[in-house]
Amino acid sequence: MNQINKVSVVLATYDERENIRKLIEKIVSFLTPWEYEIIVVDDDSPDGTWEVIEEMTREDPHIQLVRRMHEKGLTSALNEGISRTTGDAVIWMDCDFQHPIRLIPSLIAGIEAGYDVVATSRYTEGGEKGWFGIPAQPSIVRVHKFLARLLSRFTTFILHPKVTDWSSGYLAVRRNIFDHYKLKGDYGEYYIRLMYHVASRGYRFKELPYELKIRMRGYSKTTKTYVSFFLRGIKYMIAIAELKLFKGR
């Protein structure tokens, strides 16, 4: 057993005012067995997400706010948050309740059991069924689900057979990995690069099945337009090609 004494949760936010308080309160409810810190990196959200966090920092000293005024982007926000962590394990997730918060104890348990990374997967046994979302979902959401699964199948075939979900974005990582690794990329391709790094360099990792939930409030940062899918897909393909050709160097 590798006892985890302190857990660090990093949340990268942009226009999540409607979700963030309830999300953090729910996260805290699952962290009670451990000492914890929650670091929220907000890219100066126009909707005032940072104001909610600022208020919460006065209520709970375990919560920290990093309000970025001159820099934006998911990957750089995560790197900023990770650089400030002091826990034994780092967890991050989306801030829209699509990732099941109830899995937090299982993620930590996996690290305590000796894994370096415990990642969630929609496509391992016990995860999502089928290639599309439920019929009631908007067509753009269902297309996104289809393309995400197709991307992961393709990436598994090209890069590593033991990783089934290359765009999950919800995982726990042993903190010392980041002593010599920094997330790279613009948006979701950071996750492809991270999982390839983990899988190809002999780190112990496992996947936990989950089903992506429907966003209840706010707007999606990924399912905007079909053009955005295409442009993001190009970045993902470039990342995959670079990793295949240069082995992550």
N, C-alpha and C positions, 0 to 999 in steps of 0.2 A: 504493500500500500504506500502511496505517495500522498501524505496528508496535505490538503490544501487549507491553509489558514486564512488566506484573504483572497477574495475574488474581485477582479476589476471588470466592470461593464462599461464599454464605450458605445455611445450613441451619437451618430452623425445626423444632425437634423437640418431641415430646411422646410419651412411652412408646415409644421406639425403641431400648431397650437392646440388644435382640437383633440389631439391624441396624447400629447406628451405627459401630462400630469397623471392620467389614469395608467398609462404604460409604465411609468416609473414606479408608481404605487404597487402595481401588479408584480413587477420585477422584484421589488423589495420583499414582497410577501413570500417569494420563493428563495430568498437569500438569507433568511433568518438563522440557519445553522452556521453561517460563516461570517467572519468580518468582511466587509465589502466597501467598495467605492463605486460611484457611478459618475462617469465623466461625460458630459454632454458637450459636443463640439457643434456649435450652431453658426452657420454662414450668414449671420445678420439677417435672419428671416424677416421679410416684409410684414408677415402676419403677427410678429411679436412673440414667436416661440421662445426666444431668449428671455423675455420678460417673465414668462411662467417659470422658467428654470431659475432665474434670479430669485424669485420669490421662494421657490422650493429650497434653495441653498440656505436660506435663513431658517427654514423649518427643520432641515436635516443636514448636519455637517458632513455626512457621507457623500453628498451630491456636490459636484463641481461644475461650473459653467466656463466654457471657453467660447467667447464670442469673437468670431473672426470677421474683421471689417474689410480686409483687403485681399482675401484669398477665398476661393470657392472650389468645391469638388469633393466627391465622396472619398476617393482614395487618400487625398492629402488630409482630409478631416480625420479619417481613421488613423493615419500615421501620427497626426498631432495628438489625438487622444491616447494612443498606445504609448507614445513617448512620455506621457505624464503618469502612467499607471505604476502602482507599487505592489500589486497583488502577485500571487503565485500563478494565477491563470487569468487569461483575458477572454471575455466573451463580447461579441457584438452581434447585432441583429437589426432588421428594419424597424422603423418606428411607427408602423401603421397597423399593428396587430395581425399582420399576415403570417408572421412566424409565431408558432405556439410557445408562449412563455413557460408553460408547464414543463417543458423539456430542460429547463435550466438545471435542476438537480441531477438529471441524467447526464448532461454534458459535463458537469463537475465530477460526478461519480466516475466517468470514463477517464478523466485526467488523474483522479486519485488511484484508479486501477492500474496506472502506468502508461497510458497512451499520451503521446505528445500533442495530438490534435484529435478532437472529437467533432466531426462535421455532421450537419443534418443533410438528408437527401430525400428528395421527392421520388426518386426512381429506384431506390433499393427496395427489397421485399418489405411490404408493410406500408409503403408510401402511397403516392397518388395512383389511382387507377385510370387507365385510358390516356389518350393523347390530347384530349380537349377538356376544357372546363365544363361546368354544368351548362345546359342549354340556356338557362335564364341569364347567364352572364353576357355582357356586351361582346360583340363579335371581335373587337380588337383585343379584348382580354383573352378570348379563346385562341386567337391567332398567336398571341404572345406565349401562352402555355404550350402550344404546339411547337413553336420555334425554339423555346427553351429546352424542351425534351429532345428535339432533333439535334440541337447544338450539343447537348450532353452526350447523346449516343455517338455523334461524330467525334467529339473530343476524347471520349473513352477509347474509341477505336484507334485514334491517332497517337494519343499521348500516354495513357496508362489504363490498364484494364480494371484496376481495383477501385477507381474513383467513378462513381455513377452520376453524381450531380456536380457540374462545374460552374453553376451560377446560383447556388443556394444563398450565400451571404449570411449564414447563421451558424456559428461554430464557437468552440472553446479551444484556446491554444495555450500551451504552457508558456509562461512569460519569457523564459530565457531564450526561446527561439528568436525573439526580436532583438536580442543582443547582437546578432549578426545577420539579420534579415530585415528588409524594409519593403512594405507593400509597393508594388509598381503598377502603373497604369492610370487610366483616366477615370473609368467607371467600373463596370462589372468585370473587365478583363483582369483586374487585380486578383480576383478570386481564382481565375484559371491559373495564373502564374503562381499564386500561393500554394494551391493544391498540387500542382506539378512539382514545385520545390519540395513539399512535404513527402509526396509519394516516391519521387525519384532519388531522394537522398537518405532513404532508410529510416525516416522517422516513423514511429508507431502511430497509426491512425485508425479510426473506425468511423463508420457512418451510422447515424440514427435516422430511421424513417420518419417522415412527417408529411403532412398535407398542407399546402399553401392555402391560407384562408382568404376570404374576400375582404378588401379594404372597406372599412365601415365609414370613415370620415376622411375629409381632405381629398387631395388628388394624387394620382400615381405619378411617380417620377420616371417610370419606365414605359408605361403603356399610354403614350401621348399620341403619336401618329405612326402610320406605316413607314413614312420616310425615316423617322427616328429609329425604327427597328432595323432598317436597311443600313443606316450609317453606323449604328452600334455593332451590327453584325460584321461589318467590314473590320472594325477594330478588333473584334474577337478573333476573326480569321487571321489577322496579322499577328496577334499574340500567339495563337496556336502554331502558325508557321515558324515564328521565331524560336519558340520552345522546341519544336521538332528539329529544326535545322541546327540550332546552336546549343541545345540541351540546357537552356536556362541561363547561359552565361551572359 
